Amino acid sequence: MIHYRTAAVGDHRIFYREAGDPNQTSLLLLHGFPSSSHMFRNLIPLLSDRFHIVAPDLPGFGFSQSPPRSQFKYTFDNLATVIEAFTEMVRLQRYALYVFDYGAPVGYRLAMRHPDRVTAIVSQNGNAYVEGLSDGWNPIRAYWKEPTQANRDALRTLLTPETTYWQYTTGVKDASLVSPDGYNLDNYYMTRPGAHDVQLDLFLDYASNVEMYPKFRKYFRQHQPPLLAVWGNGDPFFVPAGAEAFKRDITNAKVTFFDTGHFALETHCGEIAVAIRDFPRAEVRAPRPGEPLGGGVMLALEVVPLPVTDIDRALAFYTEQAGFTLDVDYRPTADFRVVQLTPPGSACSVQLVMADSPGRVHNLYLVTTDLADARAKLIARGVAVGAIRHKDPVETWAGGWSAGLDPKRRDYASFADFADPDGNTWTLQERGHRASFG
């Protein structure tokens, strides 16, 4: 189910689409020119069972309401600042990025400003390299070099319905696969008063993104974010060399090309969704410089064995009641079976292991941003979750326990417990609630 919401961010009213469970990994979708979050209309339902998805319309685009040019300067730095404030407003403390076209320089700025918040990047024709710019940028480059009125007016042809259609269909083998909904809605937005001048301002300021490319690359090299590039190889603006270039700076960057154009989701939404769903499980972040065992060595916790006496019973509990995702149920022989599951939003999995007399595992921690809500949902699914308690006082970790949530909703202070049918115990712990960031 997709919700359509609006958030007040200063003088802006940012429209956004939201779907999925907030306790899952968050995925922030950032659109490009001349589109809006509408471009993700088909992708969101394919990912919302796995991710908490938030897709805003950038200031000056779509249904977002922003001040006129006389009151707000339309630059990519300013777009990023508004979206940064938006993420804080809607409580996105950590998230993966999906960036496309204009969304890329906005998203990369967010990642540079807060590398601890960005868990991974999916770049769909979201360029960060000079070699990724085609000759189609030459008229805009002329405007960067000489920002005259004549050069500005020459770019108005890029804002016509004919050019929008060309952007959607160039590089596409069968144009009948491209729904008219997208480009017709974009053309409607472009007819609003002042829209053309906002876009011309952003054409001029795109030069700032090219100037930022070395800084983006420094961020990539230093932080090594897991990155998946899904690229339409017929894009008339951002050529495949821009996708391949990620591999120079990000050791484990994965690059996948699709035989389509700039708006790859219009023709290959299903394939891209599959690539995204597979990516987080396949890629693990490389160590950052200065971390223990640096120099390319990875020691990422992948799976925790969980001893059980009845795999089918445990599997039913964890999938039907606890809401875990079944990753693998593999039985090559009658005597060997591998069952692996992942808690919602987790990067680590558990593997059910047969044991006649299991040595029970205690206090496996599950972190949630809203303990009361998570507990209520588990109870509704039939899990016997104990009462919420909190440390009192929490500052010194001395003293005893008090009933209920920590009054200040501080990180690592509030807990609740449950057990599986074999007596393995889990502890729910609240972290990242909005009140913790005051």
N, C-alpha and C positions, 0 to 999 in steps of 0.2 A: 504494500500500500504506500503510495506516494502522498506526502503532505505538501501543500503549497503555502508558504509562510512569508512574512515580511519582518525584518528586524530594523529597528531604528539605530543607526550608527552615525552619531553627530547630526549633520544636516542631510544625511542620506537615508533613504528607506530602501534597504537591500532586500529584493525579492529572492527567495531561494526555494529549492525543492529538497525535501528530506525524506529518507526512507531507511528501513532497517532498524535493528536493535542498537541503541546507544552504547550498550555494553560490548558490542563487537568492535573490531578495528574500524576506526573512522577513515573515510576516503573522501577527500575534498576535490571536487571536480571543477576545474576552471576552464571556461570556454574561450573562444577566439573571436576574430573579426569575420564577418559582421554579425555573428550569431549571438546566442544566449544559452542559458541552461536548457532550453528546448532541444538543443542538439544531443542531449543525453537521455532523451525521453525513452529510447529503446534499450539503452545500456543499463539504466537504473534497475528495472525489474530483473535483469539477469544477474545482478550482483547483490541485491538487497538482502538475500538470505545469508550472505557471508560477511557483508560489511555494513557499517552505519554510514550512509551516504548523505553528503551535504553538497548541493550544487547551486551556488549563488549566481545571479546576474551581475556582472561587473558594473560599476558606476558608469552611466551613460549608455548602457545596453539593456535590452530586454524590458522587463517590467520594473527594474530598479528605478527609483525616482531620486535624481541628484540635482544639485544646484546648477544654475546656468554658468556659462564660461566666465561671466563677470564676477562670480563669487567662488568659483572652484577652478583651479588650473588642472586641466586634463593631461596629466603626465603619468608614466608608468610607475614612477616612485609614489605618486599620490594614490593611484589605483591600489598598489600593494599596501599602502598604509591603511586605506579604508578596509580592505579585505582582512588585513591583520587584526584590526579592531573587531571586524565581524566575527572572526573565528573565536575571539575571546568572548564576544557577546553570546554566542551559541554554545559556549563551553567546549570547544574543540581544543583539548589540552595537548593531545598527540594525534597525529594523523598521517596517512599516506596522501600523496598528491597525484592527481591525474591532470596533466597540463596539455593544452592544445593551443597552438598559434599564440595569440596575445596572452593567453593564460600562462604560457611558459615563463616569460620574463617576470610576470607577477608572482608566480609560484616560486621561481628560483630566488627572488628577493626575500620571500617569506622564509625559505630554507636557510639562506645566508644569515638572516637576522636571528633566527631561532633554530639552529641545527638540531637541538635536542627535541624539538617538537615533531620534526618530519621523519617518519619511520621508513619511507620508501617513496620512489618517484616512478610514475608511469608517464612517459613522454610520447604523446601521439602527435607527431609532426610539430613538436615543440622545440624549436631550434635554440642552440647556444654556441654555434660555431660559424665563423665567417664563411667557411667552405660549404655550409649548408644553405647559403643564400643564392638563389638563382638570378639570372639576368632579368627576371621579372621585377626585380627590385630597382632596376635602373632609373625609372621615372621618379621613384621616391628618393633614391640616392641624389638625384639632381636637386631635389627640394632641400635635402640636408645640406648640400654644398652651397646652394644659393636660395635661401628661404624668401624668395620674392613672391609677390602676388601672382605673377604670371605662372610661376612654377606650382604655386598652390592651386590655382584654378585648373591647371593641366591635370591634376589628380582627381578632379571631380568625376571623370569618366569611370574611376574605380568604384564610385558609389551608386552607379546606375543599376537597374534591375537586370540588364543584359550582362553586366560584369558579375553580378552575384550568381546568376545562373551558370556563367562560365566557370566561376570558382568551384561550384558544386559538381560540375560534370567533366571538367578537363581531367584527363587521366583515367576516367572510368570507362571500362570496356563496353558496358551496356547502360546508357543513360536512363533507360526505363526503370532501372533499379533505384534511382534517386527519387524519393518522394518529393512532390512539390511543396509539401507543408513547410519544410525548413527554409528554402530560399524565398518563398512568398512571405513568410512571417518576418524574415530578415528585411525584406524590402519594405514591409509595412513600418517596421521600426525606423527605417531610414527616412521615412517621409515626415517624421515628427519635427516640429520647429527646433532649429538649432542642431539637429543631429549631424548634418553634414560638416559643420564647422568643428564639432567635437571630434569627429573622425579625422578631419584634416589636421587638427592639433596633435592627435596621436600618431598620425603618419610622420609628422615632423619629429616628435619626441622618440620615435622608434630608434633614432640614432643613438639615444642614450642606452638602449639595450645592447647595441653592438659594442659600445664603449665598455659595457659591463661584462662582455663575454670573458675577458681574462679573469675577472673576479668570480664569475660563475665556475670557471674551470678550476680555480684555486679551491673553491668550496668542494667541488667534486673530488679533487685529489686528496684534500685534507680529511674529509668526513666519509668518503666512500659510501654514499647512500646506496642501498639496493636500487638498481634502476633497470626498468624494462622500457625499451623503445619499440613502439608499435607504429609503423610508418607506411603511409601510402606512397608507393614508389613512383607514382605518376604526378605527385604534387608539383604544380607549376611554380611554387614559391620557395618551398623548403625541400631541397633535393636529398637523395639518399646519403650523400657524403656527410651531411649533418648528423644523421643517425649513427653511422659508423664511427664518427669522431668520439662519441661517448666512451668507446673502448680504450681510448688513449689515456683517459683520466680516471675511469672507474674500472677497477680490476675485473669485477664480475658482472659488468654491464651485459645485459642480454638484448639483442637487437633482432627484431622480426619484421620482415617486409610483407606488405599485402599488395596485391595487384589492383590498385585503385588510386584515387586522387587525394586531394587535400582533406576533404571531409570523409575520412575513411569509415566512420561509424555509419554513414548512410548506406554503405554496401556490405560492410564486413563487421557489423556489430557483434554477431554471435561469435565469430572467430576471435575477435579482440577480447570479448568477455571471458572466453576460455583461457586465453593467454594470461589475463589478469588473475583469474582464479588459481591457475597453476603456479604463477610466479612467486607469491609469498612463501609457499611451501618449499619451493626449489632453491630460493636464494637466501643466503645468510650474509649479514653485513661483515665485511672484512674489518680487522682491528684498526682503530685510529692510531695515528702516530703517538708514541709514548705509552700506549696501553701495554699491559703485561703480554709477553709472547708476541710482540709486534713483528713486523717484517713479513706479513703474509700468513702467519700461523693463526688458524681459527680453532677455538674451543667453544663452540656454541652448543648449549644444552638442547638436545633435539627431542628426547623421549625419556619418560620415567616408567620403569616396569611397575605394574600393579598386580600383586598376587591375588587370584580369585579361585574359588572352587568350582564355579559354574560359569563358563564364558558366556553362554547365551543369556543367562540371567543377568550377569553384569552388563552385557551389551545392551539389553533392553532397558536397564536402569539408567545407564549413562546417556543413551540416545533419546528415549521416550520421556524420561523424567528430568534428568539433569541438563538436557539440551545440548550435549556435546555433539560434534560433527564426526561421523564415521569416515575416516580417511582410507583405511585398508581393512578388508576382511578376506584374507588370502589363505587357502587351504590346498596346497599342492598334493598332499598325501593325507590319508586318514588319520595319521598320528601327528601331523604338524599343522598348526594354524597360527596365523599372525593377525591380530585384531588391534588396530591403532585408532585412537580417537583424539580430538582436539577440543578443549574447552572454548567457548565463544570468545573471540578476540585474542586468543593466546598464540604465542609463537612456539610453545612447547607442547608436546603431545604426551599421552599415556598409552602404554601397551599392556593389554590384558594378558597375564601369564598364568597358566594353570599351575596350581599347587594343592597337594592333598591336605596339608595343614598350613595355610598361608601365614607367613609372618606379616602381620598387618602393618601397613604404612600409615603413619599418623601425621596430622597437621600439614597436609599439602595445601598451600595457600592459593586462593583465587582472589585476585584483586578486582574490585568493582568501584565505579564512581558514585554509585547510589546504593548503599547496602540495604536500606529498607525496601527499595523497589526490587532489587535482585532477590532478596529473601522472599518477598511476597509472591514473585513469579515462580520461584522454585516450589514453594508450598502449594501453589495452585496446580502445579504439575505432579503433586503427590510426594514431594521430597520432605522428609521430616527435618526441618531446620530449627535449631535451637534458638533461644531468645537472644536478642542483640545485647551486647555488653560493651563497656568501654573502660579503658584504663583510667584510674583516678588516684593521684594525678598522673598525667601522661609525660610531663616534662622530664622527670627523673626516672621514669619507669619503676618507681617504687610504689608501695601501697597496694591496694586491692582493686577490685572491680566494682563498677556501678552499672545498674541496669540502663538499657537504652543506648541511643547514639551519643557520642561525644557532643556536648552542647555547641562546641565551636566547629564541629565537623572537620577536625584536623586529620591530616594524613596519618595512617598507621595506628589510629587510636581506637577504632570501633570494629567489632568482630561478631561473627555468628558461625555455628558449626553444623555439619551434617555428616552422615556416614553412609557408605554404600552397603549392599546386602552382606558383604564379607567383612564388614567392620573397618575398612579403610576409611580414615576420617579426613575431612576437608574443612578448612577454615576460610570463611569469607572475610575479607578485609577491605575497608573503604579507603580509597586513595584518590585524590584528584577532584573531590567535590568542589563546587564553585566557592564555597565559604573558605576553603583552604588557601585561596589566592586573594586575600584581602589586603 
